[in-house]
Amino acid sequence: MSTQLSEHFTYSKLLRFVIPPIIMMIFTSIYSVVDGLFVSNYVGKTALAAINLILPFIMAISALGFMIGTGGSAIVAKTLGEGNKKKANEYFSLLVYVTIIFGILLAIISFFLIPPIAKALGATGELLNNCILYGRLSLISITAFMLQNVFQSFFVTAEKQKLGLGVIIAAGVTNIVLDYIFVALLGFGLTGAAIATICGEFIGGLFPILYFARPNSSQLRLGKTHFEGRILLKTCANGSSELMTNLSSSIVNSLYNIQLMNFAGENGVAAYGAIMYVNFIFMSIFFGYSIGSAPITSFHYGAKNHRELKSLFKKSLTFIGVSGIVLVVLAQLSASTLAWLFVGYDSDLFEMALAGFRIYCLVYLINGFNIFGSSFFTALNNGLVSAAISFLRTLLFQIVSVLILPVIFGIAGIWSAVNVAEVLTLCVTIFFFVEQRKKYNYA
């Protein structure tokens, strides 16, 4: 029997509820991770560097899906908590249709932007050609990828997180199998990796439309709606932190790549890419938990159940703290193996990636609290506070750190920049937790 948002969540029930979204995020991250793994080992470090250079731009485009998914699910869950299922479904349908329209428009515009952006990031010759090839192919499924990100949040709101997990697993397995066939067996290179990703993203984005468009056992169904600018604006405001997170991450990752090109050349970009691929999987724990717990927060906030909010807040901080410690230990123990999987064919590249990851992974002790904090205030429909945390975490503090620390510590300063930025953000997150506690009665 599925767990309903209106229930009291014990630790065990909360874990059962959030584990599917966590696994969903892990399999979502597998898209780029598997591409990087196969491309690095079967095509080479130039192709790997090309993916790493252009991927931030692709992720920036897809940020629309994260914004609508997180911001919109908070509104829909709150509306369900208020007992208005009809209106909740109208909002849900509107947001899905808007994603499709804007996804197609962004894909068309981005097709022409990829070459100048790749050049601006320092790509030339073969590296530039690979960036354009992978980037333009990726745009074929960018709308489906946005929808996948939207439905990740709405599957949880619909109390169908296990079905959402099944969709993401199917998409991830498809990507892995096709990567093996196209890249490892058939030797299609970068083109094969891109096609594998396209196929996986179409499964992840289009199957949910088929499910929600038909009569189903969930609380949500796609149907007739009408344009409501107020809801769309509120969705953007609520989800602005997630939009800021993805846009900022894209900007900052590009800045990291530029700095690494200056300090270590193509090897630096490839090493950073290997670290990021591993980082995607580890960070999925925090992002998945935040996505899974957010509808619970929104529902009980709408229902004015302050006692449950307090319980959820306390349990969440405990989960984040314990998970951070476990992840750092696992990262340190597995660092050598993980680095070898991606760049073991090049000894210099391996040593650079290993040293960088051992420093970088310390961030897991801290950043989970900041990720949860931003998501928590989004769920409370306070987009301003959520966006402030996200802006400082993913943009301002990281830019300052990655520009200043390398001047003092060299390439070690680049690997350390994220740790410094997260510590500064944690101070801000704690301030908002304390300052807002009486307004929302969660502590």
C-alpha distance (Angstrom), angle and dihedral (degrees) to the residues before:
residue distance angle dihedral
M1 . . .
S2 3.80 . .
T3 3.78 121.6 .
Q4 3.80 114.6 -112.7
L5 3.80 124.6 -140.9
S6 3.80 90.9 -124.5
E7 3.82 93.9 62.5
H8 3.80 128.2 99.9
F9 3.79 108.4 -101.3
T10 3.78 118.2 -137.6
Y11 3.81 118.1 -172.0
S12 3.81 92.0 -95.3
K13 3.80 93.9 46.2
L14 3.80 91.4 46.9
L15 3.80 91.3 51.3
R16 3.81 91.9 48.9
F17 3.80 88.8 51.1
V18 3.82 97.3 48.8
I19 3.82 100.4 37.8
P20 3.83 93.9 79.6
P21 3.85 92.6 53.3
I22 3.81 89.4 46.8
I23 3.79 91.4 53.2
M24 3.81 88.6 44.1
M25 3.80 89.7 57.8
I26 3.80 91.6 46.5
F27 3.79 91.7 54.0
T28 3.80 90.8 44.2
S29 3.79 89.2 56.4
I30 3.79 89.3 49.9
Y31 3.81 90.3 75.1
S32 3.78 94.7 72.8
V33 3.81 94.5 27.6
V34 3.81 94.1 57.2
D35 3.80 91.6 43.5
G36 3.78 89.7 52.9
L37 3.80 93.4 45.9
F38 3.79 95.1 52.1
V39 3.80 95.8 37.7
S40 3.79 92.8 49.4
N41 3.80 94.7 49.6
Y42 3.83 100.1 36.0
V43 3.82 105.1 28.4
G44 3.80 104.5 27.0
K45 3.77 144.6 -114.9
T46 3.82 95.1 -67.5
A47 3.79 90.7 60.6
L48 3.83 89.6 44.2
A49 3.80 90.4 52.2
A50 3.81 89.4 49.6
I51 3.81 92.0 56.2
N52 3.79 90.2 47.3
L53 3.80 92.4 51.2
I54 3.81 97.8 48.8
L55 3.82 99.3 32.9
P56 3.84 94.4 79.5
F57 3.82 88.9 59.6
I58 3.82 91.9 49.6
M59 3.80 90.4 49.0
A60 3.80 90.7 48.8
I61 3.81 89.9 57.6
S62 3.80 92.1 48.0
A63 3.82 90.3 53.5
L64 3.81 88.1 91.8
G65 3.80 88.9 70.9
F66 3.80 93.6 51.7
M67 3.81 91.1 48.2
I68 3.81 95.3 50.3
G69 3.81 93.2 41.1
T70 3.80 97.6 51.5
G71 3.79 97.8 32.2
G72 3.79 94.2 42.9
S73 3.80 96.7 44.3
A74 3.81 89.3 54.7
I75 3.81 89.7 56.7
V76 3.81 94.3 42.9
A77 3.83 93.2 47.1
K78 3.82 90.9 47.8
T79 3.81 90.2 49.7
L80 3.82 90.3 50.4
G81 3.80 88.6 49.8
E82 3.80 88.3 54.6
G83 3.83 88.9 54.8
N84 3.82 98.8 -111.7
K85 3.82 104.0 125.3
K86 3.83 95.3 161.6
K87 3.79 93.2 56.4
A88 3.82 91.4 43.7
N89 3.81 90.1 57.7
E90 3.79 92.1 48.5
Y91 3.80 89.7 53.8
F92 3.81 91.0 46.0
S93 3.82 92.8 51.7
L94 3.79 93.4 46.4
L95 3.80 92.4 53.2
V96 3.81 94.3 49.0
Y97 3.82 92.3 50.1
V98 3.80 92.0 47.7
T99 3.81 89.9 52.1
I100 3.81 91.5 54.4
I101 3.81 94.1 49.3
F102 3.78 96.5 46.6
G103 3.81 92.6 40.4
I104 3.79 91.5 59.5
L105 3.81 92.7 45.9
L106 3.81 92.8 49.5
A107 3.81 91.6 49.0
I108 3.81 91.8 54.4
I109 3.80 93.7 47.6
S110 3.81 93.4 44.6
F111 3.82 92.3 54.0
F112 3.81 88.5 71.8
L113 3.81 95.4 40.0
I114 3.80 99.1 56.6
P115 3.85 99.1 79.9
P116 3.83 96.6 51.6
I117 3.81 91.6 42.8
A118 3.81 92.2 51.1
K119 3.81 89.6 50.0
A120 3.81 91.2 48.6
L121 3.80 89.1 54.8
G122 3.79 90.1 57.0
A123 3.81 101.2 -98.6
T124 3.80 116.6 150.7
G125 3.80 136.9 164.1
E126 3.79 115.3 -8.3
L127 3.80 91.8 -2.6
L128 3.82 90.4 57.0
N129 3.81 93.2 47.6
N130 3.80 90.9 50.7
C131 3.81 91.7 49.3
I132 3.80 91.9 52.8
L133 3.82 92.9 45.1
Y134 3.80 96.4 49.9
G135 3.79 94.4 38.7
R136 3.79 96.7 51.3
L137 3.78 93.8 44.8
S138 3.80 89.9 50.7
L139 3.81 90.3 57.5
I140 3.83 90.4 66.5
S141 3.82 90.1 75.5
I142 3.80 100.5 26.4
T143 3.84 92.9 108.9
A144 3.80 90.4 50.9
F145 3.80 89.1 49.4
M146 3.82 90.4 52.0
L147 3.81 89.7 51.0
Q148 3.79 90.1 49.2
N149 3.79 89.6 55.4
V150 3.81 91.2 47.1
F151 3.80 93.4 50.3
Q152 3.81 92.8 47.2
S153 3.80 87.5 71.5
F154 3.81 96.6 37.1
F155 3.81 94.3 50.8
V156 3.81 86.8 61.4
T157 3.81 92.4 46.0
A158 3.82 88.6 50.0
E159 3.84 88.5 52.9
K160 3.81 88.7 -119.0
Q161 3.79 98.9 112.6
K162 3.82 91.8 136.7
L163 3.79 90.9 56.7
G164 3.79 88.9 48.1
L165 3.78 88.4 51.6
G166 3.80 90.6 52.1
V167 3.80 91.2 52.3
I168 3.79 92.8 50.4
I169 3.81 92.6 46.3
A170 3.81 90.0 51.4
A171 3.80 90.4 49.6
G172 3.80 92.8 46.1
V173 3.80 95.1 47.1
T174 3.81 89.5 48.7
N175 3.79 89.9 53.8
I176 3.81 93.0 48.4
V177 3.81 95.3 47.5
L178 3.80 93.7 46.3
D179 3.81 91.9 46.0
Y180 3.79 88.2 55.8
I181 3.80 92.9 47.1
F182 3.82 98.9 41.7
V183 3.81 100.3 36.2
A184 3.81 107.2 25.6
L185 3.81 101.3 32.1
L186 3.79 106.3 26.0
G187 3.80 98.3 30.1
F188 3.81 96.5 -132.8
G189 3.81 89.2 149.4
L190 3.80 120.5 -164.8
T191 3.81 91.3 -7.1
G192 3.79 91.0 56.7
A193 3.81 92.0 50.4
A194 3.79 91.3 51.0
I195 3.83 93.0 48.5
A196 3.81 90.6 50.2
T197 3.80 90.1 53.5
I198 3.81 91.9 46.9
C199 3.81 91.7 54.3
G200 3.80 92.9 48.3
E201 3.80 93.4 48.2
F202 3.81 92.8 50.1
I203 3.81 89.2 56.0
G204 3.82 92.0 47.7
G205 3.80 94.3 47.3
L206 3.79 105.8 35.9
F207 3.82 103.9 40.4
P208 3.84 92.7 64.1
I209 3.81 89.4 55.2
L210 3.82 89.7 55.9
Y211 3.80 90.3 48.4
F212 3.80 98.8 47.2
A213 3.82 93.9 40.2
R214 3.81 90.6 62.8
P215 3.82 129.8 60.7
N216 3.81 106.6 -79.4
S217 3.78 141.3 166.8
S218 3.80 96.0 -108.5
Q219 3.79 128.8 94.4
L220 3.81 92.3 -110.3
R221 3.80 133.5 68.9
L222 3.79 133.6 167.9
G223 3.77 112.5 -118.9
K224 3.76 145.4 121.5
T225 3.76 117.8 -18.9
H226 3.78 140.7 157.6
F227 3.75 132.4 -134.6
E228 3.80 114.4 -87.0
G229 3.77 111.4 179.5
R230 3.80 91.1 -171.7
I231 3.79 92.6 59.9
L232 3.79 92.5 44.2
L233 3.79 91.4 50.9
K234 3.81 91.5 46.4
T235 3.79 89.6 49.6
C236 3.80 90.4 52.6
A237 3.80 90.7 46.9
N238 3.82 92.9 48.4
G239 3.78 92.5 44.9
S240 3.79 95.5 40.3
S241 3.80 90.6 102.4
E242 3.81 91.3 57.3
L243 3.81 90.0 45.0
M244 3.78 89.1 49.3
T245 3.80 91.0 46.9
N246 3.78 93.2 55.0
L247 3.79 97.2 39.1
S248 3.79 91.7 45.6
S249 3.78 91.9 46.6
S250 3.78 89.3 53.2
I251 3.79 92.4 49.7
V252 3.79 93.5 44.6
N253 3.81 93.6 45.4
S254 3.79 88.7 52.6
L255 3.79 89.1 50.4
Y256 3.81 90.2 49.7
N257 3.80 89.0 52.0
I258 3.80 91.9 49.9
Q259 3.81 91.5 49.7
L260 3.79 91.3 46.8
M261 3.81 91.7 49.3
N262 3.81 86.8 55.3
F263 3.81 95.9 46.0
A264 3.83 103.0 32.9
G265 3.80 109.5 4.3
E266 3.80 122.9 -141.9
N267 3.83 91.0 -18.2
G268 3.79 90.5 60.4
V269 3.81 92.5 53.1
A270 3.82 91.4 47.2
A271 3.82 91.9 48.6
Y272 3.80 91.6 49.1
G273 3.79 89.0 49.7
A274 3.81 91.5 54.1
I275 3.81 90.0 50.2
M276 3.80 91.6 48.8
Y277 3.79 92.7 50.5
V278 3.79 90.6 55.5
N279 3.81 90.2 41.4
F280 3.82 91.3 55.9
I281 3.79 90.5 62.2
F282 3.80 96.1 45.4
M283 3.82 92.7 46.2
S284 3.80 90.0 51.0
I285 3.81 88.1 78.3
F286 3.80 92.0 63.3
F287 3.79 96.9 38.4
G288 3.80 92.1 45.9
Y289 3.79 92.2 50.0
S290 3.80 91.2 48.7
I291 3.82 92.1 50.0
G292 3.80 91.4 46.2
S293 3.79 96.9 47.9
A294 3.82 97.6 40.4
P295 3.85 97.4 78.9
I296 3.81 89.4 50.2
T297 3.80 89.5 53.8
S298 3.81 92.4 46.3
F299 3.81 93.5 47.7
H300 3.80 95.3 50.9
Y301 3.79 91.4 42.0
G302 3.82 88.6 55.0
A303 3.82 90.1 45.2
K304 3.85 90.2 48.2
N305 3.80 90.5 -126.3
H306 3.81 97.5 154.4
R307 3.79 94.6 169.2
E308 3.80 91.4 60.7
L309 3.81 90.8 45.8
K310 3.80 90.4 55.7
S311 3.79 91.6 48.9
L312 3.80 92.9 48.4
F313 3.80 93.1 47.6
K314 3.80 92.9 52.3
K315 3.80 94.0 45.5
S316 3.81 91.1 47.8
L317 3.80 94.2 54.4
T318 3.79 89.5 49.2
F319 3.80 92.3 50.3
I320 3.82 92.9 47.8
G321 3.80 93.1 48.6
V322 3.80 95.8 49.0
S323 3.81 92.4 43.1
G324 3.81 91.5 52.2
I325 3.79 92.7 55.5
V326 3.81 92.7 46.4
L327 3.82 92.3 48.6
V328 3.81 93.9 51.5
V329 3.80 91.4 50.5
L330 3.81 91.8 47.9
A331 3.80 91.7 46.2
Q332 3.80 93.7 52.3
L333 3.80 92.8 46.4
S334 3.80 94.4 47.5
A335 3.82 99.5 35.6
S336 3.80 95.8 103.0
T337 3.80 94.2 47.0
L338 3.80 93.5 46.6
A339 3.79 93.2 48.8
W340 3.81 90.4 48.6
L341 3.82 91.8 52.2
F342 3.79 91.6 58.8
V343 3.80 105.6 31.8
G344 3.80 106.8 7.3
Y345 3.81 90.1 124.3
D346 3.85 91.2 71.0
S347 3.83 117.0 52.8
D348 3.82 96.2 -160.5
L349 3.78 92.0 47.2
F350 3.81 90.5 46.7
E351 3.81 93.1 53.2
M352 3.80 91.7 47.8
A353 3.80 93.7 49.2
L354 3.83 92.5 45.4
A355 3.80 94.3 50.4
G356 3.79 91.4 45.9
F357 3.80 95.3 49.5
R358 3.82 93.9 49.1
I359 3.80 88.4 58.9
Y360 3.80 97.0 37.1
C361 3.82 96.6 50.7
L362 3.82 92.8 64.6
V363 3.79 85.7 79.2
Y364 3.82 90.7 78.0
L365 3.79 89.1 77.2
I366 3.81 89.0 65.5
N367 3.78 116.8 18.8
G368 3.81 96.7 67.8
F369 3.81 90.0 69.8
N370 3.80 91.2 51.3
I371 3.81 93.8 47.1
F372 3.80 91.1 48.6
G373 3.80 92.0 44.5
S374 3.78 93.1 55.3
S375 3.82 92.2 45.5
F376 3.82 92.0 45.2
F377 3.80 93.3 57.8
T378 3.82 90.5 44.6
A379 3.80 87.6 55.7
L380 3.81 88.8 51.0
N381 3.81 87.7 54.6
N382 3.81 91.7 -113.5
G383 3.78 99.9 130.6
L384 3.80 93.6 166.3
V385 3.80 96.5 62.5
S386 3.79 91.3 39.6
A387 3.80 91.5 51.7
A388 3.81 91.9 47.0
I389 3.81 91.8 55.7
S390 3.78 91.5 45.1
F391 3.81 94.7 46.1
L392 3.80 93.5 50.9
R393 3.80 93.4 42.5
T394 3.77 101.6 45.8
L395 3.80 102.9 28.3
L396 3.79 122.7 15.1
F397 3.80 101.8 37.4
Q398 3.82 93.6 39.2
I399 3.80 94.3 48.9
V400 3.78 91.6 50.4
S401 3.80 91.6 46.3
V402 3.80 97.2 47.0
L403 3.80 91.8 47.4
I404 3.82 97.5 46.8
L405 3.82 107.0 31.9
P406 3.85 97.3 57.5
V407 3.80 89.4 55.2
I408 3.81 88.4 59.6
F409 3.81 103.9 31.2
G410 3.80 104.0 21.1
I411 3.81 118.0 -140.4
A412 3.83 90.6 -12.9
G413 3.80 86.1 64.4
I414 3.80 89.7 59.4
W415 3.81 92.0 53.6
S416 3.84 90.3 46.6
A417 3.80 96.8 47.2
V418 3.79 95.3 87.1
N419 3.83 91.7 52.3
V420 3.78 92.7 54.0
A421 3.80 91.7 46.1
E422 3.82 92.7 51.3
V423 3.82 93.0 48.9
L424 3.80 90.2 53.6
T425 3.80 90.6 47.0
L426 3.80 91.8 49.8
C427 3.80 89.2 61.3
V428 3.80 88.9 55.1
T429 3.82 93.2 45.5
I430 3.82 91.8 51.7
F431 3.80 89.7 49.4
F432 3.81 91.8 54.8
F433 3.82 92.8 44.0
V434 3.81 89.2 56.4
E435 3.81 97.1 37.5
Q436 3.83 95.9 49.6
R437 3.81 99.7 38.8
K438 3.83 96.6 97.5
K439 3.80 93.6 45.9
Y440 3.81 93.3 56.9
N441 3.84 99.8 24.1
Y442 3.81 95.8 -134.6
A443 3.81 97.4 131.5
